[in-house]
């Protein structure tokens, strides 16, 4: 079975801006894959190429074995933007029905009910979007991305605007999708969320993969911390294997030991080390860089639509979001930087 997403030697230039410089990665079936990097690293460019919105300068991207942008690739792909808006007057079931028509899904009422149940909205199919909480709208967005049973989901910051309870609900949903064999490429700045749910991660900086692996592989030992009656003592050079010996020595020296903990670095530590920078005070997301600005679709343009919905897209105001076909046919200002080159190609 081909990988859900295969990226080989991917390069993209917008004039003098090198957005991607030879990216190689693969997302397996049923794998939750975290895509990390500072704004301007090239993440949005990679996602747009996978959706078929932008043509690469070199290299190849395949979705379930088919070239990105092809009809078969679109049929296997679901997408949810970070910022999307559905019509307030539309009910949950009406919204899913509209998206079924757009992509030609034959799932009917059964599919709509199954998806609403999956995202824990099964008891409110008739509730209008305008009467939903942010968390409910986010889950409804995930449901619309799953219309047509795509094998790959591209999710952009799906938990960034949610409270802790809402984030936990989305994490549990992603885990259920993994059990169903659905692959997810998760683009997020919430490293703690990625560390909790993702099987593997890739950290991109300057258009290149600077680190990749499981969260555990990217972490490193940070010593041993022991709480005694005299206070907390840290042994920076120690490893987990050294913990029993340290405890024996402390007890033999007359110390009362209350707890012992093997320390390790977090995904955030690995991220900051890989990109070689610290976050800017007062700016949780960092400033968006030129490469992502050139490729990033506007929130109102993209809405919450999946790439598989593009072929029948009637317009942003009617559906709450823009699809890949509309983006390809009518590039916005953000695509202007790369339009001339793409036209020439």
MIDODREN-947593 format. One record per residue (C-alpha): x, y, z; residue in three letters. Coordinates in steps of 0.5 Angstrom, whole numbers, padded with zeros to 4 digits, always signed. Each point is the difference from the previous one (the first is absolute). Example, Ala and Ser with C-alpha at 12.3 -4.5 7.8 and 13.67 -1.06 7.14 Angstrom:
+0025-0009+0016ALA+0002+0007-0002SER
END
This chain:
+0000+0000+0000UNK+0003+0007-0002UNK+0001+0005+0005UNK-0006+0005+0002UNK+0005+0006-0002UNK+0007-0001-0003UNK+0004+0006-0001UNK+0007-0001-0004UNK+0005+0005-0001UNK-0005+0006+0000UNK+0002+0007-0002UNK-0004+0006-0001UNK+0003+0007-0002UNK-0004+0007+0000UNK+0004+0004-0004UNK+0006+0001+0005UNK-0003-0003+0006UNK+0002-0008+0001UNK-0006-0002+0003UNK+0001-0008+0000UNK+0008-0002-0001UNK-0001-0008-0001UNK-0005-0002+0005UNK-0001-0008+0001UNK-0005-0003+0004UNK-0005-0005+0000UNK-0007-0001+0004UNK-0002-0008+0001UNK-0007-0003+0000UNK-0003+0002+0007UNK+0006+0004+0002UNK-0001+0007+0004UNK+0006+0004-0003UNK+0001+0007+0003UNK+0003+0005-0004UNK+0004+0006+0004UNK+0004+0006-0002UNK+0000+0007+0001UNK-0005+0005-0004UNK+0004+0001-0007UNK+0003-0007+0001UNK-0004-0003-0006UNK-0005-0004+0003UNK-0006+0004-0004UNK+0004-0001-0006UNK+0000-0008+0001UNK-0007+0000+0002UNK-0002+0004-0006UNK+0004-0004-0005UNK-0003-0007+0003UNK-0007+0003-0001UNK+0001+0002-0007UNK+0000+0007+0001UNK+0007+0002-0002UNK+0005-0004-0005UNK+0007-0002+0002UNK+0006+0003-0003UNK+0003-0007+0001UNK-0001-0007+0003UNK-0007-0003+0001UNK-0005-0001+0005UNK-0005-0006+0000UNK-0007-0001+0004UNK-0001-0008+0000UNK+0004-0001-0006UNK-0003+0005-0004UNK+0003+0007-0002UNK-0002+0006+0004UNK-0005+0004-0003UNK-0003-0006-0004UNK-0007-0002+0000UNK+0002-0007+0004UNK+0004+0004+0005UNK-0006+0005+0001UNK-0004-0006+0002UNK+0004-0002+0005UNK+0001+0006+0003UNK-0003+0004+0006UNK+0002+0007+0002UNK-0002+0005+0006UNK+0003+0007+0000UNK+0002+0003+0007UNK-0005+0006-0001UNK-0007-0002-0004UNK-0007+0002+0000UNK-0006-0003-0001UNK-0007+0003-0002UNK-0003+0002+0007UNK-0007-0002-0003UNK+0002-0007-0002UNK-0001-0006+0005UNK+0005-0006+0001UNK-0003-0005-0004UNK-0002+0005-0006UNK+0008+0002+0000UNK+0002-0007-0001UNK-0005-0001-0005UNK+0002+0006-0004UNK+0007-0003+0000UNK-0002-0007-0002UNK-0003+0003-0006UNK+0006+0004-0002UNK+0004-0006+0000UNK-0005-0005-0002UNK+0000-0004+0006UNK-0005-0006+0000UNK+0000+0000+0007UNK-0007+0003+0001UNK-0003+0001+0007UNK+0004-0006+0003UNK+0007+0003-0001UNK-0003+0007+0003UNK-0002-0004+0006UNK+0006-0004+0001UNK+0005+0006-0001UNK-0005+0004+0005UNK+0001-0005+0005UNK+0007-0001-0001UNK+0001+0007+0002UNK-0005+0000+0005UNK-0005+0004-0003UNK-0005-0005-0001UNK-0005+0002+0004UNK+0000+0007-0003UNK-0001-0001-0007UNK-0005+0006-0001UNK+0004+0005+0004UNK+0002+0006-0004UNK+0007+0002-0001UNK-0001+0007+0003UNK-0002-0004+0007UNK+0006-0004+0000UNK+0006+0001+0005UNK+0007+0001-0003UNK+0001-0008+0002UNK-0006-0002-0003UNK+0001+0004-0007UNK+0007-0003+0000UNK-0002-0007+0001UNK-0005+0001-0006UNK+0006+0003-0004UNK+0003-0007+0001UNK-0006-0004-0002UNK-0001+0004-0006UNK+0008-0001-0002UNK-0002-0008+0001UNK-0006+0000-0005UNK+0001-0005-0005UNK+0005-0004+0004UNK+0007+0003-0002UNK+0006-0004+0002UNK+0004+0006+0002UNK-0002+0006+0004UNK+0004+0007+0000UNK-0001+0004+0006UNK+0002+0007+0001UNK+0000+0002+0008UNK-0006-0004+0001UNK+0000+0001+0008UNK+0003+0007+0000UNK-0006+0004+0002UNK-0003-0006+0005UNK+0000+0000+0007UNK+0004-0006+0004UNK-0007-0004+0000UNK-0001+0001-0008UNK+0007-0002-0001UNK+0000-0006+0003UNK-0007-0002-0004UNK+0004+0002-0006UNK+0006-0005+0002UNK-0005-0005+0001UNK-0003+0001-0006UNK+0007-0001-0004UNK+0001-0006+0004UNK-0006-0003-0003UNK+0001+0002-0007UNK+0007-0004+0001UNK-0004-0006+0002UNK-0004+0001-0006UNK+0007+0000-0004UNK-0001+0007-0002UNK+0007+0004-0001UNK+0000+0007+0003UNK+0005+0005-0002UNK+0000+0005+0006UNK+0003+0007-0001UNK+0000+0003+0007UNK+0004+0005+0005UNK-0003-0003+0006UNK+0006-0005+0001UNK-0003-0003+0007UNK-0006-0002-0004UNK+0004-0003-0006UNK+0005-0004+0005UNK-0007-0003+0003UNK-0003-0003-0006UNK+0005+0000-0006UNK+0004-0007-0002UNK+0005+0004-0003UNK+0002+0007-0002UNK+0004+0004-0005UNK+0003+0007+0002UNK+0001+0005-0006UNK+0004+0006+0000UNK+0003+0004-0006UNK-0004-0005-0005UNK+0004-0006+0003UNK-0001-0005+0005UNK+0004+0001+0005UNK-0002-0006+0005UNK-0005-0006+0000UNK-0002-0006+0004UNK-0005-0002+0005UNK+0000+0005+0006UNK+0003-0005+0004UNK+0006+0000-0005UNK+0001+0007+0000UNK+0000+0001+0008UNK+0006-0001+0004UNK+0002-0002+0007UNK+0000+0006+0005UNK+0003-0003+0006UNK-0004-0003+0006UNK-0003+0004+0005UNK-0001-0002+0008UNK-0005+0003+0005UNK+0003-0001+0007UNK-0001+0003+0007UNK+0005+0005-0001UNK-0003+0002-0007UNK+0000-0002-0007UNK+0007-0002-0003UNK+0002+0000-0008UNK+0005-0005-0003UNK+0001+0003-0007UNK+0005-0005-0002UNK-0004-0006+0002UNK-0005-0005-0004UNK-0006-0004+0002UNK+0004-0006+0001UNK+0004+0004+0005UNK-0006+0002+0004UNK+0000-0007+0005UNK+0007+0001+0002UNK-0001+0008+0001UNK-0006-0002+0005UNK+0005-0005+0003UNK+0005+0004+0002UNK-0004+0006+0002UNK-0004-0005+0005UNK+0007-0003+0002UNK+0002+0007+0002UNK-0006+0001+0004UNK-0004+0004-0005UNK-0008-0001+0000UNK-0002-0001-0007UNK-0007+0002-0002UNK+0000+0000-0008UNK+0004-0001-0005UNK-0001+0002-0008UNK+0004-0002-0006UNK+0001+0007-0004UNK-0001+0001-0007UNK+0000+0005-0005UNK-0007+0002-0003UNK-0002+0001-0008UNK+0000+0007+0001UNK+0008+0000+0003UNK+0001-0005-0007UNK-0004+0005-0004UNK+0004+0007+0003UNK+0007-0004-0001UNK-0002-0002-0007UNK-0002+0007-0003UNK+0005+0003+0005UNK-0004+0006+0002UNK-0005+0002+0006UNK-0007+0002+0000UNK-0001+0008+0000UNK-0003+0002+0006UNK-0007+0002-0001UNK-0001-0004-0006UNK-0002-0007+0000UNK+0000-0001-0007UNK+0006+0004-0003UNK-0001+0004-0006UNK-0002-0003-0006UNK+0006-0001-0005UNK+0001+0002-0007UNK-0001-0007-0003UNK-0006-0001+0004UNK-0003+0006-0002UNK+0001-0001-0007UNK-0004-0007+0001UNK-0004+0001+0005UNK-0008+0000-0002UNK-0004+0006+0004UNK-0005-0003+0005UNK-0006+0003-0003UNK+0002-0003-0007UNK+0002-0007+0003UNK-0006-0001+0005UNK+0000-0007+0002UNK+0000-0004-0006UNK+0003-0006-0002UNK+0004-0001-0007UNK-0004-0005-0002UNK-0006+0005+0000UNK+0003+0005-0005UNK-0002-0003-0007UNK-0007+0002+0002UNK+0001+0006+0004UNK-0005+0006-0001UNK+0003+0005+0004UNK+0002+0002+0006UNK-0006+0004+0003UNK-0005-0006-0002UNK+0004-0005+0004UNK+0004+0003+0005UNK+0007-0001-0003UNK+0004-0001-0007UNK+0003-0006-0003UNK+0006-0002-0004UNK-0003+0001-0007UNK-0003+0007+0002UNK+0007+0002+0003UNK+0004-0003-0006UNK-0005+0004-0005UNK+0000+0006+0004UNK+0006+0001+0004UNK+0000+0005+0005UNK+0005+0006+0002UNK+0004-0005+0004UNK+0001-0004-0006UNK+0003+0006-0004UNK+0007-0001+0002UNK+0000-0007-0004UNK-0005+0000-0005UNK+0005+0003-0006UNK+0004-0006+0001UNK-0006-0005+0001UNK-0003+0003-0007UNK+0007-0001-0003UNK+0000-0008+0002UNK
END
